[in-house]
Amino acid sequence: MKVDSVTQFALGAAVGEAVLGKKIGHKAMLWGGLCGTIPDLDVFIPMGNAVADFTYHRSFSHSLFVLLLLTPLVAWLAMKIHQQPQKMRQRWWLMIYLVFATHVLLDSFTAYGTQIFWPFVTTPMTWSTLFIIDPFYTVPLLVGLIGVLAMKRNKRRSHRWNLAGLVLSSIYLMWSIGVKIHVDHKIQQGLLAQGVEYQRLFTTPAPFNTLLWRGVAMTEDGYHEVYYSVFDDAPPSTNPYYPSQNNLLTSLRSQWSVQRLQWFTKGFYGVKLKDNKIIISDLRMGLEPAYVFQFAVAKQNANQVMAIDAMQMQPERDLNVLTKVWERIWSDDVVISPAA
């Protein structure tokens, strides 16, 4: 799952303004914003089926190497449109590549990461310190850009507004890294204190903030869902457990869609049977049971399992859970679960 388009446009525009704003004015913001959206245009390329569309997104289009090759072409087009002199070429190259690079690196701080070293390394780089939409990161960028537009007559001060927005958003990003290290330690303490034996642990911010975090601790036949707020006095002590029907995949292990999802989720997946469909859920995005990415990979009739062309299922969204998320930030007495 990528960072939202508004944030990527704002980041690109801010980087463009910082690099070329003093030279070419507001055109730098426009081109920065446009280049900040280019890597995500791969969503319009059909990859074959729902799983392929899902797992090949943010691969070649988010590669630092591919984008380096694309940079001269985009720079040539921009300079052609605006009739820029050749002495500006390196500056345009620098601006465009920095916009591309900051886009893919920011995506790497979300739950799904980015294949920034494709095709040499295809495993997504994933730091998972930011939710895909976080106003605390985006708003400083937007305020800085508004400051640039509002202060046309005082260019020096307008550039400072943009720089301040970039600095504040970067400080927030650094904060998210520090908080994740702290949260991981606390959740591990809580699981250990309760005697929970798990194979792997994944943590990610809850929606729209970095104050409340969600952890998924995988066991052999299921997973624990854990919440921890930076305001909690002690490590988490209640961890709802959910079984996973992994045995349903026994006859499907050779299926490409199953193998691809197991690889892409890095083992953080759940399996269930619903309406005679075998569904694999990526546990890294969403709240139990409303996971954003769920795929039906087979049908089961009586004792017969038949693989199908994978299709994405609509999540069971309940926006009321966001109220629980907000309340849980401030109180560890609040329980976020399907029954809550």
N, C-alpha and C positions, 0 to 999 in steps of 0.2 A: 504494500500500500504506500503510495507516494505522499509527500507533503502536499497540502492543498495548493491549487493553482494560483490563488491570490498571493500566498506567501512566496511562491517561487517567482512570480512576476515582480513582487516588491523587492525581493532580494536581488534579482537581476538588474532592476532599475537602479537600486542603490549602488550596486557595484559599478554599473555603467557610469553613473553620475560621478562616483569617486575617481574613476580612472580618466574619463574623457569630458566630464561636465565643463571644466574650465576652458576646454578647447573648442567644443562644438555645441555647447549649450544643452537645451532640453532634448535634443536628438539622442544624446547619450542615454538618458533615462528610457526613452522609447525603445531603442535598440537593445538596451540591457534587459528590459522587461520581455521583449519578444524572444530574445535568445534564452531567457530564463524559462520559457515554455517549450522550446523546440525539443528537448529530450523526451518530453512526455507525449509527443505526437505519435509515438509508437503504439499507443492504445488504438489507433485507427487501422493498424495493420493486422489482418486476420492471420492467426498462427495455426489454425487447424481445428481446435476444439477449445472448450472452456478452460481446461487445465493448461493447455499450451498458452492460451492468451494470458492467463494469470501468471504463470511461472516464467515466461519469456519477457514479460514487461520488465523494464529496468535492467536489461542485459546489454546487448550491443549499443542500444541508444543511450546508455548511461556509462559507456566505457570511456575512460580518460584518453585512451589511445584513439578510438574512433572519433571522438569529439575534437581531438587535436588535428586530425586529418580534415575534419569538416570546417575548422576555424578559418583557413585562408579563403575558402569558397564564400562563406558568409561575409567575411570582411570585404572581399572583392565586390560582392553585390551591394553592400552598404556604401562603399566608397563610390561605386558607379552611380548609384541613385543620387547621392549628395555631392558628386563631383569633388571628392576630396583629393588633395595632392598626394603624390606618392610618398612624400616624407612623413605622412601620417599613417602609413601602412602598418608599421610595427606597433604603433599605439592602438590601432583598431584590433590587431591580432591579440594583443595583451588583454584588452577589455573583453573581447568576445570569449576568449578561452577562460578567463577568470570567472565569467558568468557561468559558462558551462561547468567548470570545475566546482564552483560553490553549489551549484544545483545538485550535482550528483553526490557531493560530500554531505550536504544537508540531508538528502534522502537516506544516507547511510546511518543517520542517527535515529531513524524510525524502526518500527518493529520488524520490517522485512528486509531492510538493508538494500544494497545496490551492488551489482556486478561491475565494480569500477575498473577491474583489471581484465575484463573480457577482451579477447578470447583466451588469454593465457591462464587466467584463474576464473572459473565460473561460479565458485561459491560466493554468495552475496556477503559483502562486508556489513555486519549488523552490530550497532552499538546500543540501539534501543533506549535512548535517553529522552526522546521527544515523542509526544503524540502527533498524529498526522496534522491536526489542527490545534495550534496553541497560540492564543491571542497574546500571551506574554512575550512571545518571540516576534510575532508579526507586527503588533501595534507600534513599537519603536521605529521599525522600518517605514511604516506608512506615515507616521508623524514627521519623520525626517524628510521624506519625499514631499509631503504637503508644505513643509517649511521651505523647500527649494522653490516650489511653484509660487508660493505666496510672497517671496522676497526677491522679486525680479530685479529691483533696483540696487539691492545690496548683495552682490554675488558672493562676496567673501563670507558673510554671515550665513547665507543660504547653504553654502557648501559645508559649513560647520554643523548645521542642522542634520544634514545627511550623514556626515561622519559620526555625529552623536548617536543617530539611530543605529548605524552599523555596530558601533562600540557596545551599546546597550544590549542589542540582540546577541552579540557574541559573548558578552558577560553572562547572559542568561543561559546560553548554550553550555558554557563552562560550568555554571551552577548545576545544570542537569546532570553532567558527568559526575560531579562530586556527590550529588544526592544519590545517584544510582549506586555508587560504591557503598555508601552508608546503608542504603535500603537492602542491598544484597546481603550485607553482613547481618543485618537485623532479622531478615526473613530466614536465613540459614540458621541463626541462633534459635528462632522460634520452632523451626522444624526439628532441630536436634533435641530441644527440650521436651518435645512431645513424642520423641522416638519415631518420627516419620522417616522411613527409609525410602529414598527416591533416587532415581537414576540421573536426572538432569533437572536444572532449574532455569526458568526464563522469567525475567522481570521487565515490566514496561510501565510507563505512566498511564494512569487512568485518563479518561477523556478530558482534554482541554486544560491540563495542568501538570505540574511536576511535584505537587504536594502529596498526592495520593498515588500509590503504586500498586500494581497487581502482579502477583507471581503465579506461575504454573509449575508445580513440582510433579514430574512424571514418575509413575511407578510402572511395574511390569504390566498391570492390567487396568490402569486408570490414571487419575491425576487429582491432585489437590489444588484448589484455587485459594490464593492467599492475598489479603490486602494489608497494606501497611502505610500509615500516614507519618509524615515527618514530625507531627505533633504527638504521636503515640508515646506513652511513657515507657512501654515495654515491648519486646518482640511480639509478633502476632501469636495468639494462643488458640484461635479457632480457625480451622482449615477445612471447609467443606470438601468431601471426597466424592468423585464422580467416576463410576466404572466405565471402561471403554471396551466395546465388543470386538477386540482385535481378532478374535478367532474367525470373524466373518470374512477376513481377508485371506484366509488360508489358501483357498483355491484361486485367488486373484493376484498372487504375488508376482506373476510374470507379466501382468498387464502394465502397459506403459504409464497410464494415468495414475495408477496406484503407486508405482515406483517413483514417479516424478513428484507426487505429493509427499511421499515419505521423505524424499531427499530435500525438497524445498522447505518443508516445515522443520527440518532438522530434528525430526522425531517428536515434535510438539503437535500431535494430532489426536483427535478422538474419533472413534468409529461407533456408529449406531445404525439400527434398523428402524426405518420409519416409512409407513405406507408401502411396505414391501421393497423399499429401496435401501441399499447399503450406502451410507453417507459418511464421507470423511470430512471432518471439520478442522480447519487450521485454528489452533487454540491461542494463537498469539494476538489476534485482533478481534475484540468483542468482549462480551461478558456472558457468562454461562446463563442460558443456553443459546444466546443470540450472537453467534459468531458470524462475522461479516462474510467469510469465504467458506462455503460448504458445497461439496460436490457429490452428486450421486454418481457412483462408478459401476453399480451393478443392481440387478433385481433378484429377489429371492422369492421363488414360488415353491411352496411345500419344502422339500429338501434340496431343491435344485437352485444353484446360483448361476446367473447368466450375466456376463459382462456387457455393459452398454457404453455407447459413446458418452463420455463424461459430460454432465450438464450442471451448471451452477444453480444452487437452490437459494431462494430468497430467505434472508435471515428473519428470525422472529423478533422484530424490533419492539421494544417497550421503552419509550422515551421517559417514562416515569422513573426508570432506574437512575437517570441522571440526578434526580433529587436525592436518591440514596447515596450516590457518589459524592455529592456536595456535603451531605450530612456526615458521611464517613470521614471526610478530611478532618473534621473537628472533634469527632467522638469515636472511640473504638468500641462503643456499645452498639453502634449501627452495624447490621449484618446485610451484606449485599449478596443475595442468592436468589434463585428462582422462587423460593417460598417466602422471601422477605417482603 
